[in-house]
Amino acid sequence: DVVMTQSPLSLPVTLGQPASISCRSSQSLVYSDGNTYLSWFQQRPGQSPRRLIYKVSNRDSGVPERFSGSGSGTDFTLKISRVEAEDVGVYYCMQGPPWPRTFGQGTKLEIK
Amino acid sequence: QLQESGPGPVKPSGTLSLTCAVSGGSISSSYWWSWVRQPPGGGLEWIGEIYRSGTTYYNPSLKSRVTISIDKSNNHFSLKLTSVTAADTAVYYCAAGPGQFVGPFDYWGQGTLVTVSS
């Protein structure tokens, strides 16, 4: 299985400041069809997860433009250009296919 | 909309059975349907997913114990996990979406906590 490793695991950020979360995979995520299936999820306290980004850099419908994804191969990044109070929660990267899909450990974003 | 439901606590070595009711759409549509779980205070774990054709993908760590199925007559899909232990205690989420490769994670249920305890 592909192992996903996120850093940092805890991310205190001042409101209005940028934030960046790294996600590294144990092998290249370029799939046989040439696409890279790397997604980012947000889980606010007490809520279900919500996908923010799919295929590395595509924002889901309704996701604010301050969220962006980038990367290739084995190294990926989620950036928030200016953190707002509603961004507090845990962020997960997930890869797949290939199956099985696997998640990173999660990064807890909090406001300083 | 997706809504998980289940019978409540499960005893060790028993079988965990959950359903995910689909409203506002048909289980027979061109969607993939999935299950994800999260132990208390822990991270997310993908369990598996199914398409209307019956095609399934399972997490190998659970594969011998897990079955995901579709019930077209009741417009829901189900999860069955056998031989449960305390390690299977988690919030179980159902999710869905149109993309096989991008993944069935566009819509999520609110999650249901299943406790395995004697």
gemmi code that builds the backbone of each chain (N, CA, C; Angstrom):
import gemmi

chains = {
    "A": [
        ("ASP", (0.834, -1.197, 0.000), (0.000, 0.000, 0.000), (0.873, 1.253, 0.000)),
        ("VAL", (0.349, 2.319, -0.586), (1.066, 3.585, -0.595), (0.904, 4.269, 0.760)),
        ("VAL", (2.024, 4.653, 1.363), (1.995, 5.333, 2.651), (2.068, 6.841, 2.410)),
        ("MET", (1.144, 7.560, 3.034), (1.088, 9.010, 2.903), (1.558, 9.643, 4.216)),
        ("THR", (2.506, 10.546, 4.129), (3.082, 11.175, 5.320), (2.897, 12.684, 5.243)),
        ("GLN", (2.178, 13.231, 6.209), (1.912, 14.661, 6.242), (2.823, 15.364, 7.234)),
        ("SER", (3.101, 16.629, 6.957), (3.808, 17.481, 7.912), (3.421, 18.934, 7.681)),
        ("PRO", (3.345, 19.716, 8.763), (3.453, 19.244, 10.143), (2.171, 18.546, 10.571)),
        ("LEU", (2.172, 17.963, 11.745), (0.954, 17.338, 12.265), (0.105, 18.350, 13.014)),
        ("SER", (0.753, 19.424, 13.468), (0.056, 20.509, 14.135), (0.510, 21.817, 13.514)),
        ("LEU", (-0.445, 22.706, 13.230), (-0.114, 23.932, 12.514), (-0.859, 25.107, 13.125)),
        ("PRO", (-0.191, 25.838, 14.058), (-0.808, 27.054, 14.593), (-0.560, 28.207, 13.619)),
        ("VAL", (-1.635, 28.926, 13.283), (-1.519, 30.000, 12.292), (-2.269, 31.228, 12.793)),
        ("THR", (-1.700, 32.383, 12.525), (-2.361, 33.647, 12.846), (-3.404, 33.953, 11.777)),
        ("LEU", (-4.551, 34.457, 12.207), (-5.588, 34.830, 11.248), (-5.041, 35.785, 10.192)),
        ("GLY", (-5.392, 35.504, 8.943), (-4.939, 36.353, 7.851), (-3.591, 35.976, 7.273)),
        ("GLN", (-2.899, 35.072, 7.951), (-1.589, 34.623, 7.467), (-1.736, 33.366, 6.607)),
        ("PRO", (-0.738, 33.086, 5.759), (-0.813, 31.879, 4.940), (-0.473, 30.623, 5.737)),
        ("ALA", (-0.909, 29.485, 5.206), (-0.601, 28.195, 5.813), (-0.281, 27.201, 4.715)),
        ("SER", (0.598, 26.264, 5.041), (1.013, 25.278, 4.051), (1.160, 23.919, 4.711)),
        ("ILE", (0.612, 22.892, 4.073), (0.689, 21.521, 4.579), (1.320, 20.640, 3.500)),
        ("SER", (2.287, 19.856, 3.926), (2.988, 18.979, 2.995), (2.473, 17.550, 3.098)),
        ("CYS", (2.468, 16.862, 1.992), (2.056, 15.460, 1.941), (3.013, 14.726, 1.005)),
        ("ARG", (3.643, 13.697, 1.517), (4.572, 12.911, 0.701), (4.111, 11.471, 0.625)),
        ("SER", (4.242, 10.885, -0.543), (3.834, 9.501, -0.749), (5.065, 8.604, -0.841)),
        ("SER", (4.869, 7.336, -0.495), (5.978, 6.379, -0.486), (6.370, 5.932, -1.892)),
        ("GLN", (5.534, 6.279, -2.875), (5.865, 5.995, -4.273), (5.151, 7.008, -5.144)),
        ("SER", (5.591, 7.121, -6.370), (4.971, 8.076, -7.286), (3.476, 7.799, -7.420)),
        ("LEU", (2.708, 8.896, -7.436), (1.255, 8.762, -7.546), (0.758, 8.924, -8.980)),
        ("VAL", (1.665, 8.959, -9.928), (1.228, 9.019, -11.320), (0.612, 7.679, -11.683)),
        ("TYR", (-0.664, 7.675, -12.000), (-1.386, 6.437, -12.288), (-1.151, 6.010, -13.736)),
        ("SER", (-1.572, 4.819, -14.060), (-1.348, 4.253, -15.389), (-2.012, 5.060, -16.502)),
        ("ASP", (-3.032, 5.867, -16.137), (-3.696, 6.685, -17.160), (-3.042, 8.057, -17.325)),
        ("GLY", (-1.947, 8.274, -16.576), (-1.219, 9.533, -16.681), (-1.661, 10.590, -15.686)),
        ("ASN", (-2.777, 10.348, -15.001), (-3.263, 11.303, -14.010), (-2.678, 10.996, -12.626)),
        ("THR", (-2.748, 12.003, -11.759), (-2.293, 11.858, -10.378), (-3.486, 12.095, -9.468)),
        ("TYR", (-3.896, 11.028, -8.784), (-5.115, 11.111, -7.980), (-4.771, 11.384, -6.517)),
        ("LEU", (-4.497, 12.647, -6.259), (-4.183, 13.122, -4.918), (-5.248, 14.144, -4.533)),
        ("SER", (-5.915, 13.882, -3.418), (-6.987, 14.748, -2.938), (-6.651, 15.296, -1.559)),
        ("TRP", (-7.310, 16.402, -1.225), (-7.216, 16.995, 0.102), (-8.614, 17.106, 0.694)),
        ("PHE", (-8.702, 16.789, 1.987), (-9.967, 16.860, 2.698), (-9.810, 17.766, 3.916)),
        ("GLN", (-10.890, 18.420, 4.256), (-10.973, 19.222, 5.475), (-12.006, 18.588, 6.390)),
        ("GLN", (-11.681, 18.476, 7.664), (-12.662, 18.007, 8.640), (-12.726, 19.017, 9.782)),
        ("ARG", (-13.777, 19.817, 9.782), (-13.982, 20.761, 10.861), (-14.413, 20.017, 12.111)),
        ("PRO", (-14.203, 20.598, 13.287), (-14.576, 19.921, 14.534), (-16.035, 19.481, 14.530)),
        ("GLY", (-16.255, 18.214, 14.811), (-17.601, 17.677, 14.913), (-18.319, 17.462, 13.602)),
        ("GLN", (-17.606, 17.627, 12.480), (-18.248, 17.485, 11.181), (-17.674, 16.312, 10.384)),
        ("SER", (-18.382, 15.963, 9.341), (-17.887, 14.964, 8.401), (-16.788, 15.581, 7.551)),
        ("PRO", (-15.925, 14.742, 6.992), (-14.910, 15.285, 6.078), (-15.569, 15.925, 4.859)),
        ("ARG", (-14.809, 16.796, 4.240), (-15.255, 17.477, 3.018), (-14.065, 17.534, 2.075)),
        ("ARG", (-14.274, 17.108, 0.844), (-13.153, 17.191, -0.091), (-12.999, 18.618, -0.587)),
        ("LEU", (-11.755, 19.094, -0.601), (-11.438, 20.440, -1.069), (-10.823, 20.423, -2.467)),
        ("ILE", (-9.919, 19.475, -2.669), (-9.082, 19.430, -3.866), (-9.052, 17.989, -4.387)),
        ("TYR", (-9.114, 17.826, -5.700), (-8.930, 16.512, -6.300), (-7.945, 16.611, -7.467)),
        ("LYS", (-7.341, 15.503, -7.795), (-6.323, 15.470, -8.861), (-5.313, 16.596, -8.686)),
        ("VAL", (-4.769, 16.676, -7.483), (-3.661, 17.568, -7.094), (-4.067, 19.027, -6.933)),
        ("SER", (-4.783, 19.585, -7.912), (-4.943, 21.036, -7.921), (-6.337, 21.536, -8.292)),
        ("ASN", (-7.292, 20.633, -8.433), (-8.642, 21.027, -8.832), (-9.524, 21.244, -7.608)),
        ("ARG", (-10.032, 22.465, -7.472), (-10.902, 22.752, -6.334), (-12.303, 22.197, -6.566)),
        ("ASP", (-12.866, 21.619, -5.517), (-14.254, 21.175, -5.587), (-15.177, 22.396, -5.605)),
        ("SER", (-16.405, 22.156, -6.048), (-17.394, 23.220, -6.119), (-17.618, 23.838, -4.738)),
        ("GLY", (-17.616, 25.155, -4.679), (-17.893, 25.841, -3.433), (-16.686, 26.056, -2.544)),
        ("VAL", (-15.539, 25.540, -2.929), (-14.334, 25.701, -2.121), (-13.728, 27.078, -2.397)),
        ("PRO", (-13.448, 27.830, -1.353), (-12.894, 29.181, -1.553), (-11.575, 29.174, -2.316)),
        ("GLU", (-11.350, 30.236, -3.062), (-10.137, 30.332, -3.884), (-8.867, 30.411, -3.058)),
        ("ARG", (-8.987, 30.707, -1.756), (-7.772, 30.781, -0.935), (-7.129, 29.406, -0.733)),
        ("PHE", (-7.861, 28.344, -1.058), (-7.299, 26.996, -0.990), (-6.716, 26.621, -2.355)),
        ("SER", (-5.471, 26.135, -2.343), (-4.878, 25.682, -3.593), (-4.010, 24.456, -3.340)),
        ("GLY", (-3.937, 23.598, -4.344), (-3.122, 22.403, -4.250), (-2.095, 22.372, -5.355)),
        ("SER", (-0.950, 21.805, -5.042), (0.108, 21.708, -6.042), (0.954, 20.479, -5.762)),
        ("GLY", (1.862, 20.201, -6.676), (2.790, 19.100, -6.485), (2.781, 18.119, -7.624)),
        ("SER", (3.654, 17.155, -7.512), (3.750, 16.112, -8.527), (4.572, 14.950, -7.980)),
        ("GLY", (4.417, 13.800, -8.614), (5.218, 12.644, -8.232), (4.925, 12.145, -6.833)),
        ("THR", (5.765, 12.530, -5.896), (5.608, 12.086, -4.508), (5.441, 13.227, -3.512)),
        ("ASP", (5.542, 14.457, -3.964), (5.482, 15.613, -3.064), (4.335, 16.551, -3.423)),
        ("PHE", (3.488, 16.810, -2.440), (2.292, 17.606, -2.685), (2.091, 18.603, -1.547)),
        ("THR", (1.397, 19.701, -1.872), (1.208, 20.767, -0.896), (-0.196, 21.332, -0.995)),
        ("LEU", (-0.792, 21.569, 0.163), (-2.032, 22.321, 0.250), (-1.685, 23.677, 0.858)),
        ("LYS", (-2.116, 24.739, 0.192), (-1.854, 26.072, 0.704), (-3.152, 26.819, 0.937)),
        ("ILE", (-3.174, 27.561, 2.010), (-4.266, 28.482, 2.298), (-3.651, 29.870, 2.278)),
        ("SER", (-4.113, 30.717, 1.387), (-3.436, 32.002, 1.198), (-3.588, 32.927, 2.400)),
        ("ARG", (-4.764, 32.946, 2.988), (-5.009, 33.762, 4.172), (-5.994, 32.997, 5.056)),
        ("VAL", (-5.521, 32.528, 6.182), (-6.336, 31.673, 7.038), (-7.467, 32.469, 7.692)),
        ("GLU", (-8.655, 31.872, 7.649), (-9.810, 32.444, 8.325), (-10.226, 31.524, 9.468)),
        ("ALA", (-11.047, 32.052, 10.357), (-11.449, 31.291, 11.547), (-12.143, 29.974, 11.161)),
        ("GLU", (-12.889, 29.979, 10.079), (-13.633, 28.790, 9.673), (-12.724, 27.691, 9.110)),
        ("ASP", (-11.442, 27.970, 8.958), (-10.516, 26.975, 8.420), (-9.969, 26.042, 9.503)),
        ("VAL", (-10.313, 26.315, 10.742), (-9.857, 25.454, 11.837), (-10.380, 24.032, 11.647)),
        ("GLY", (-9.497, 23.063, 11.842), (-9.884, 21.671, 11.684), (-8.681, 20.815, 11.332)),
        ("VAL", (-8.968, 19.608, 10.883), (-7.906, 18.682, 10.492), (-7.960, 18.477, 8.983)),
        ("TYR", (-6.785, 18.512, 8.379), (-6.667, 18.364, 6.929), (-5.955, 17.049, 6.611)),
        ("TYR", (-6.522, 16.329, 5.657), (-5.971, 15.035, 5.252), (-5.676, 15.023, 3.757)),
        ("CYS", (-4.552, 14.453, 3.387), (-4.351, 14.125, 1.984), (-4.743, 12.669, 1.794)),
        ("MET", (-5.106, 12.314, 0.564), (-5.498, 10.943, 0.251), (-5.070, 10.633, -1.170)),
        ("GLN", (-4.553, 9.455, -1.368), (-4.163, 9.047, -2.716), (-5.048, 7.890, -3.182)),
        ("GLY", (-5.166, 7.757, -4.481), (-5.845, 6.597, -5.043), (-6.817, 6.998, -6.128)),
        ("PRO", (-6.889, 6.213, -7.225), (-6.101, 4.985, -7.353), (-4.609, 5.277, -7.500)),
        ("PRO", (-3.694, 4.293, -7.180), (-4.082, 2.888, -7.091), (-4.835, 2.575, -5.816)),
        ("TRP", (-5.679, 1.535, -5.906), (-6.322, 1.029, -4.729), (-5.349, 0.130, -3.967)),
        ("PRO", (-5.419, 0.108, -2.629), (-6.393, 0.797, -1.790), (-6.068, 2.273, -1.641)),
        ("ARG", (-7.104, 3.065, -1.554), (-6.902, 4.476, -1.257), (-6.360, 4.574, 0.171)),
        ("THR", (-5.422, 5.495, 0.360), (-4.848, 5.675, 1.691), (-4.773, 7.151, 2.040)),
        ("PHE", (-4.974, 7.430, 3.332), (-4.964, 8.788, 3.844), (-3.658, 9.071, 4.582)),
        ("GLY", (-3.304, 10.345, 4.627), (-2.252, 10.776, 5.528), (-2.794, 10.815, 6.950)),
        ("GLN", (-1.900, 11.091, 7.906), (-2.287, 11.044, 9.326), (-3.159, 12.225, 9.747)),
        ("GLY", (-3.138, 13.266, 8.959), (-3.899, 14.461, 9.300), (-3.016, 15.557, 9.879)),
        ("THR", (-3.371, 16.797, 9.575), (-2.701, 17.981, 10.111), (-3.745, 18.849, 10.775)),
        ("LYS", (-3.529, 19.121, 12.048), (-4.500, 19.916, 12.799), (-4.142, 21.387, 12.700)),
        ("LEU", (-4.996, 22.159, 12.076), (-4.784, 23.604, 11.950), (-5.554, 24.318, 13.044)),
        ("GLU", (-4.862, 25.170, 13.766), (-5.502, 25.946, 14.817), (-5.080, 27.402, 14.695)),
        ("ILE", (-5.840, 28.261, 15.307), (-5.533, 29.689, 15.280), (-4.681, 30.040, 16.495)),
        ("LYS", (-3.602, 30.786, 16.245), (-2.728, 31.208, 17.355), (-3.433, 32.194, 18.269)),
    ],
    "B": [
        ("GLN", (-28.623, 13.295, -0.516), (-28.277, 13.188, 0.895), (-28.031, 11.744, 1.279)),
        ("LEU", (-27.123, 11.580, 2.220), (-26.769, 10.240, 2.700), (-26.989, 10.168, 4.201)),
        ("GLN", (-27.532, 9.055, 4.656), (-27.826, 8.885, 6.081), (-27.477, 7.474, 6.507)),
        ("GLU", (-26.485, 7.375, 7.412), (-26.096, 6.062, 7.931), (-27.050, 5.635, 9.044)),
        ("SER", (-27.221, 4.325, 9.151), (-27.986, 3.793, 10.275), (-27.483, 2.400, 10.587)),
        ("GLY", (-27.645, 2.031, 11.846), (-27.194, 0.724, 12.280), (-27.847, 0.346, 13.591)),
        ("PRO", (-27.645, -0.879, 14.023), (-28.361, -1.407, 15.181), (-27.772, -0.982, 16.518)),
        ("GLY", (-26.639, -0.285, 16.535), (-26.059, 0.114, 17.813), (-24.831, -0.703, 18.165)),
        ("PRO", (-24.532, -0.874, 19.464), (-23.314, -1.574, 19.875), (-23.243, -2.993, 19.324)),
        ("VAL", (-22.017, -3.427, 19.099), (-21.785, -4.777, 18.585), (-20.843, -5.507, 19.543)),
        ("LYS", (-21.112, -6.773, 19.769), (-20.247, -7.554, 20.659), (-19.025, -8.060, 19.905)),
        ("PRO", (-17.903, -8.194, 20.609), (-16.708, -8.766, 19.976), (-17.023, -10.108, 19.335)),
        ("SER", (-16.422, -10.327, 18.191), (-16.608, -11.503, 17.330), (-17.927, -11.465, 16.568)),
        ("GLY", (-18.736, -10.454, 16.815), (-20.001, -10.327, 16.096), (-19.828, -9.660, 14.753)),
        ("THR", (-20.967, -9.317, 14.138), (-20.979, -8.694, 12.819), (-21.553, -7.289, 12.898)),
        ("LEU", (-20.821, -6.354, 12.316), (-21.248, -4.962, 12.237), (-21.985, -4.791, 10.917)),
        ("SER", (-23.204, -4.280, 10.983), (-23.993, -4.057, 9.765), (-24.533, -2.629, 9.759)),
        ("LEU", (-24.236, -1.909, 8.714), (-24.699, -0.528, 8.561), (-25.331, -0.352, 7.189)),
        ("THR", (-26.312, 0.535, 7.129), (-26.865, 0.912, 5.841), (-26.705, 2.408, 5.649)),
        ("CYS", (-26.664, 2.816, 4.401), (-26.586, 4.220, 4.030), (-27.740, 4.512, 3.095)),
        ("ALA", (-28.715, 5.239, 3.589), (-29.881, 5.576, 2.781), (-29.561, 6.746, 1.863)),
        ("VAL", (-29.952, 6.605, 0.621), (-29.715, 7.634, -0.382), (-31.023, 8.357, -0.678)),
        ("SER", (-31.020, 9.666, -0.499), (-32.210, 10.449, -0.825), (-31.831, 11.553, -1.806)),
        ("GLY", (-32.794, 11.913, -2.650), (-32.520, 12.930, -3.655), (-31.815, 12.391, -4.877)),
        ("GLY", (-31.736, 11.097, -4.993), (-31.072, 10.469, -6.124), (-31.275, 8.974, -6.085)),
        ("SER", (-30.870, 8.316, -7.147), (-31.045, 6.869, -7.225), (-29.732, 6.139, -7.007)),
        ("ILE", (-29.813, 5.059, -6.245), (-28.648, 4.205, -6.018), (-28.179, 3.583, -7.328)),
        ("SER", (-29.062, 3.578, -8.316), (-28.715, 2.996, -9.614), (-28.109, 4.011, -10.576)),
        ("SER", (-27.895, 5.207, -10.111), (-27.294, 6.229, -10.970), (-25.804, 5.923, -11.159)),
        ("SER", (-25.171, 6.741, -12.000), (-23.755, 6.511, -12.326), (-22.840, 7.068, -11.240)),
        ("TYR", (-23.072, 6.619, -10.044), (-22.292, 7.056, -8.893), (-21.555, 5.866, -8.293)),
        ("TRP", (-20.460, 6.169, -7.630), (-19.780, 5.211, -6.786), (-20.153, 5.508, -5.346)),
        ("TRP", (-20.195, 4.459, -4.550), (-20.650, 4.548, -3.171), (-19.572, 3.955, -2.261)),
        ("SER", (-19.265, 4.679, -1.181), (-18.109, 4.238, -0.389), (-18.352, 4.304, 1.108)),
        ("TRP", (-17.459, 3.643, 1.835), (-17.432, 3.682, 3.293), (-16.031, 4.071, 3.762)),
        ("VAL", (-15.998, 4.972, 4.759), (-14.766, 5.440, 5.381), (-15.008, 5.412, 6.892)),
        ("ARG", (-14.004, 5.062, 7.670), (-14.205, 5.061, 9.110), (-13.121, 5.857, 9.815)),
        ("GLN", (-13.422, 6.227, 11.073), (-12.513, 7.058, 11.859), (-12.609, 6.645, 13.319)),
        ("PRO", (-11.569, 6.006, 13.863), (-11.602, 5.639, 15.286), (-11.618, 6.897, 16.143)),
        ("PRO", (-12.103, 6.792, 17.360), (-12.164, 7.963, 18.246), (-10.806, 8.641, 18.371)),
        ("GLY", (-10.765, 9.934, 18.052), (-9.519, 10.675, 18.131), (-8.493, 10.332, 17.065)),
        ("GLY", (-8.884, 9.521, 16.082), (-7.928, 9.068, 15.076), (-8.178, 9.637, 13.691)),
        ("GLY", (-7.454, 9.083, 12.744), (-7.545, 9.554, 11.371), (-8.543, 8.755, 10.546)),
        ("LEU", (-8.591, 9.068, 9.267), (-9.536, 8.443, 8.361), (-8.956, 7.179, 7.742)),
        ("GLU", (-9.815, 6.181, 7.574), (-9.415, 4.924, 6.937), (-10.461, 4.573, 5.875)),
        ("TRP", (-9.998, 4.379, 4.659), (-10.881, 3.967, 3.577), (-11.200, 2.479, 3.732)),
        ("ILE", (-12.501, 2.150, 3.674), (-12.928, 0.761, 3.826), (-13.152, 0.103, 2.470)),
        ("GLY", (-13.872, 0.793, 1.595), (-14.134, 0.214, 0.289), (-15.204, 1.000, -0.449)),
        ("GLU", (-15.461, 0.580, -1.682), (-16.448, 1.271, -2.502), (-17.061, 0.319, -3.515)),
        ("ILE", (-18.243, 0.731, -4.032), (-18.996, -0.114, -4.938), (-19.671, 0.724, -6.003)),
        ("TYR", (-19.845, 0.136, -7.190), (-20.563, 0.775, -8.276), (-21.869, 0.028, -8.489)),
        ("ARG", (-22.773, 0.625, -9.237), (-24.090, 0.026, -9.459), (-23.994, -1.347, -10.121)),
        ("SER", (-22.918, -1.578, -10.852), (-22.740, -2.868, -11.520), (-22.371, -3.977, -10.545)),
        ("GLY", (-22.006, -3.570, -9.326), (-21.558, -4.538, -8.339), (-20.042, -4.603, -8.214)),
        ("THR", (-19.346, -3.882, -9.067), (-17.884, -3.816, -8.966), (-17.491, -3.218, -7.621)),
        ("THR", (-16.591, -3.879, -6.938), (-16.163, -3.408, -5.614), (-14.649, -3.334, -5.513)),
        ("TYR", (-14.208, -2.448, -4.639), (-12.815, -2.369, -4.217), (-12.830, -2.345, -2.698)),
        ("TYR", (-11.958, -3.126, -2.090), (-11.900, -3.200, -0.634), (-10.487, -2.911, -0.134)),
        ("ASN", (-10.420, -2.434, 1.104), (-9.132, -2.287, 1.761), (-8.609, -3.686, 2.100)),
        ("PRO", (-7.418, -4.028, 1.623), (-6.879, -5.369, 1.889), (-6.772, -5.692, 3.369)),
        ("SER", (-6.607, -4.667, 4.182), (-6.482, -4.919, 5.627), (-7.793, -5.425, 6.218)),
        ("LEU", (-8.887, -5.231, 5.494), (-10.212, -5.658, 5.969), (-10.872, -6.655, 5.031)),
        ("LYS", (-10.220, -6.924, 3.908), (-10.900, -7.592, 2.803), (-11.577, -8.908, 3.173)),
        ("SER", (-10.963, -9.677, 4.038), (-11.543, -10.977, 4.355), (-12.788, -10.851, 5.226)),
        ("ARG", (-13.007, -9.659, 5.798), (-14.117, -9.478, 6.733), (-15.207, -8.537, 6.221)),
        ("VAL", (-14.955, -7.840, 5.115), (-15.866, -6.778, 4.705), (-16.635, -7.135, 3.447)),
        ("THR", (-17.889, -6.701, 3.422), (-18.729, -6.810, 2.230), (-19.528, -5.528, 2.087)),
        ("ILE", (-19.473, -4.931, 0.903), (-20.291, -3.766, 0.586), (-21.250, -4.189, -0.516)),
        ("SER", (-22.504, -3.825, -0.347), (-23.518, -4.237, -1.324), (-24.507, -3.110, -1.572)),
        ("ILE", (-25.209, -3.232, -2.679), (-26.223, -2.255, -3.070), (-27.588, -2.910, -3.019)),
        ("ASP", (-28.571, -2.200, -2.478), (-29.956, -2.665, -2.436), (-30.787, -1.692, -3.261)),
        ("LYS", (-31.037, -2.067, -4.508), (-31.734, -1.144, -5.408), (-33.198, -0.941, -5.008)),
        ("SER", (-33.801, -1.951, -4.457), (-35.226, -1.838, -4.129), (-35.456, -0.856, -2.984)),
        ("ASN", (-34.471, -0.725, -2.088), (-34.602, 0.184, -0.947), (-33.752, 1.445, -1.083)),
        ("ASN", (-33.113, 1.584, -2.221), (-32.281, 2.763, -2.513), (-31.252, 3.023, -1.422)),
        ("HIS", (-30.538, 1.990, -1.032), (-29.474, 2.170, -0.070), (-28.327, 1.208, -0.372)),
        ("PHE", (-27.196, 1.475, 0.246), (-26.091, 0.530, 0.173), (-25.643, 0.191, 1.588)),
        ("SER", (-24.954, -0.920, 1.708), (-24.695, -1.473, 3.024), (-23.242, -1.852, 3.224)),
        ("LEU", (-22.881, -1.931, 4.493), (-21.556, -2.387, 4.918), (-21.751, -3.509, 5.906)),
        ("LYS", (-21.041, -4.598, 5.698), (-21.028, -5.673, 6.679), (-19.579, -6.006, 7.009)),
        ("LEU", (-19.274, -6.011, 8.308), (-17.925, -6.308, 8.777), (-18.034, -7.414, 9.823)),
        ("THR", (-17.415, -8.537, 9.554), (-17.535, -9.693, 10.445), (-16.370, -9.786, 11.421)),
        ("SER", (-16.527, -10.614, 12.416), (-15.474, -10.908, 13.411), (-14.872, -9.638, 13.987)),
        ("VAL", (-15.733, -8.741, 14.430), (-15.252, -7.440, 14.909), (-14.541, -7.558, 16.249)),
        ("THR", (-13.638, -6.595, 16.460), (-12.940, -6.448, 17.743), (-13.048, -4.990, 18.163)),
        ("ALA", (-12.478, -4.692, 19.310), (-12.516, -3.313, 19.807), (-11.851, -2.354, 18.811)),
        ("ALA", (-10.918, -2.863, 18.025), (-10.231, -2.023, 17.040), (-11.158, -1.537, 15.929)),
        ("ASP", (-12.318, -2.144, 15.825), (-13.289, -1.717, 14.815), (-14.224, -0.634, 15.335)),
        ("THR", (-14.067, -0.244, 16.597), (-14.838, 0.868, 17.145), (-14.448, 2.149, 16.422)),
        ("ALA", (-15.435, 2.813, 15.831), (-15.130, 3.986, 15.012), (-16.418, 4.687, 14.623)),
        ("VAL", (-16.272, 5.906, 14.116), (-17.363, 6.555, 13.406), (-17.275, 6.079, 11.959)),
        ("TYR", (-18.378, 5.571, 11.455), (-18.431, 5.066, 10.081), (-19.196, 6.066, 9.224)),
        ("TYR", (-18.539, 6.494, 8.147), (-19.147, 7.431, 7.215), (-19.445, 6.727, 5.891)),
        ("CYS", (-20.588, 7.051, 5.308), (-20.801, 6.680, 3.925), (-20.603, 7.938, 3.076)),
        ("ALA", (-20.181, 7.732, 1.859), (-19.903, 8.846, 0.959), (-20.200, 8.410, -0.467)),
        ("ALA", (-20.314, 9.374, -1.362), (-20.669, 9.055, -2.745), (-20.160, 10.120, -3.695)),
        ("GLY", (-20.048, 9.736, -4.954), (-19.647, 10.684, -5.984), (-19.628, 10.023, -7.333)),
        ("PRO", (-19.573, 10.823, -8.393), (-19.659, 10.284, -9.747), (-18.355, 9.761, -10.322)),
        ("GLY", (-17.258, 10.055, -9.684), (-15.977, 9.706, -10.276), (-15.361, 8.445, -9.724)),
        ("GLN", (-15.144, 7.460, -10.610), (-14.502, 6.226, -10.145), (-13.090, 6.505, -9.680)),
        ("PHE", (-12.344, 7.274, -10.473), (-10.939, 7.481, -10.145), (-10.765, 8.626, -9.155)),
        ("VAL", (-11.445, 9.734, -9.400), (-11.366, 10.853, -8.456), (-11.878, 10.428, -7.092)),
        ("GLY", (-12.844, 9.518, -7.094), (-13.293, 8.938, -5.841), (-14.671, 9.387, -5.422)),
        ("PRO", (-15.410, 8.507, -4.786), (-16.789, 8.788, -4.351), (-16.806, 9.551, -3.035)),
        ("PHE", (-16.355, 10.792, -3.083), (-16.249, 11.584, -1.859), (-16.849, 12.975, -2.004)),
        ("ASP", (-17.760, 13.146, -2.962), (-18.382, 14.452, -3.152), (-19.432, 14.728, -2.080)),
        ("TYR", (-20.109, 13.690, -1.634), (-21.179, 13.823, -0.652), (-20.915, 12.847, 0.493)),
        ("TRP", (-21.206, 13.304, 1.717), (-20.932, 12.497, 2.901), (-22.158, 12.449, 3.806)),
        ("GLY", (-22.309, 11.322, 4.495), (-23.279, 11.255, 5.565), (-22.712, 11.918, 6.808)),
        ("GLN", (-23.500, 11.993, 7.854), (-23.049, 12.664, 9.080), (-22.225, 11.735, 9.960)),
        ("GLY", (-22.204, 10.440, 9.604), (-21.412, 9.482, 10.369), (-22.200, 8.871, 11.513)),
        ("THR", (-21.874, 7.623, 11.820), (-22.507, 6.951, 12.948), (-21.438, 6.218, 13.749)),
        ("LEU", (-21.464, 6.405, 15.060), (-20.478, 5.762, 15.929), (-20.903, 4.324, 16.206)),
        ("VAL", (-20.010, 3.408, 15.935), (-20.247, 2.005, 16.270), (-19.231, 1.593, 17.323)),
        ("THR", (-19.739, 1.119, 18.441), (-18.876, 0.681, 19.536), (-18.889, -0.838, 19.615)),
        ("VAL", (-17.712, -1.429, 19.658), (-17.588, -2.875, 19.827), (-17.209, -3.121, 21.278)),
        ("SER", (-18.137, -3.733, 21.998), (-17.910, -3.946, 23.424), (-18.791, -5.075, 23.926)),
        ("SER", (-18.262, -5.797, 24.893), (-19.069, -6.864, 25.475), (-19.958, -6.329, 26.592)),
    ],
}
model = gemmi.Model(1)
for chain_id, residues in chains.items():
    chain = gemmi.Chain(chain_id)
    for i, (resn, *xyz) in enumerate(residues, 1):
        res = gemmi.Residue()
        res.name, res.seqid = resn, gemmi.SeqId(i, " ")
        for name, pos in zip(("N", "CA", "C"), xyz):
            atom = gemmi.Atom()
            atom.name, atom.element = name, gemmi.Element(name[0])
            atom.pos, atom.b_iso = gemmi.Position(*pos), 0.0
            res.add_atom(atom)
        chain.add_residue(res)
    model.add_chain(chain)
structure = gemmi.Structure()
structure.add_model(model)
structure.setup_entities()
